[in-house]
Amino acid sequence: MWFLYHPTNLVKAVVFLIVLGATFAGASGASRLDLPQTSPVFVGAGDVASCYDDNDEATARLLDGIEGTVFTLGDNSYDHGSPEEFASCYAPTWGRHLARTRPVPGNHDYLTPGARGYFDYLGDRAGDPARGYYSFDLGAWHVVALNTNCAEVGGCGEGSAQLAWLRADLAANPARCALAYGHHPLFSSGGHDADTDVAPLWNALYEAGVDVVLAGHDHTYERFAPQDPAGAQDPDGGVRQFVVGTGGAGLYAFEEIRPNSEARDSGTHGVLAFTLDPRGYAWEFVTVEGPDFSDSGSAACH
């Protein structure tokens, strides 16, 4: 399992497995538990690479020891997402995991017109350059990669191509467990605050019963309780959002702490790793050596 690769977690591995098993034991749809499924790992962060420091090298070394599919949450290469920056800053670090990476773009990637550096470097892994959103299956999970740079793709609201695609995609892939990720968070206690442009996408995710949403943009780590798009707690059907803007860029301070924020840190670079079981998921924020912060847990799918 992925958590065995982190040097601080050997002692708690057995306890974590017990907790995970207890959580899943009460999950509905027990008939699926007997299927011979593997539990893939999904690991990554956003706001990643620059040539100004070596924080992205430190997080890339974490990825070196964690198997599975790598996600990025946008702002992949600073400052402008240019081809030169991807070649000089991203490629030597997170670029060595390119073959297993499934990215999404951020606003800095679009500071190069059309996010050309991003799409040229990441190629087919980034989806159609005219859209930048796509979906795939990972084990028993359905995973949706969103382009939350709404102005660059014709909007995210009613009548937009992306919202229509998202609804159709979720209807065509009614997996019990589902996860979505994009750059801009609907909820955040960091300096960027909420990005209400993504609210229509969130509404569609919530209505379809998606379990987890990942975002970056704020250079912090923050985990929210399951909630509806209006920010009301919904432990049974809500979406659990993580902000993981800790891939290497300079970190931000928190401002106003938002309701339902359950865990957060603004002084730690790291990656968030998921184990995606057919019945639920486990997560751990895996940090670079030194910072005294951790966050881990598990939950059943809806």
Buried (B, 14 or more C-beta within 10 A) or exposed (E): BBBEBBEEBEEBEEEBBEBBEEBBEEBEEEEBEEEEBEBBBBBBBBBBBBBEEEBBBBBBEBBEEBEBBBBBBBBBBBBBBBBEBBBBBBBBBBBEBBEEBBBBBBBBBBBBEBBBBBBBBBEEBBBEBEBBBBBEEBBBBBBBBBBBBBEBBBBBBEEBBBBEBBBEBBEEBEBBBBBBBBBBBBBBBBEBBBBEBBBBBBBBBBEBBBBBBBBBBBBBBBBBBBBBBEBEEBEEEBBBBBBBBBBBBEBBEBEEEBEBBEBBBBBBBBBBBBBBBBBBBBBBBBBBEEEEBBBBBBBBBB
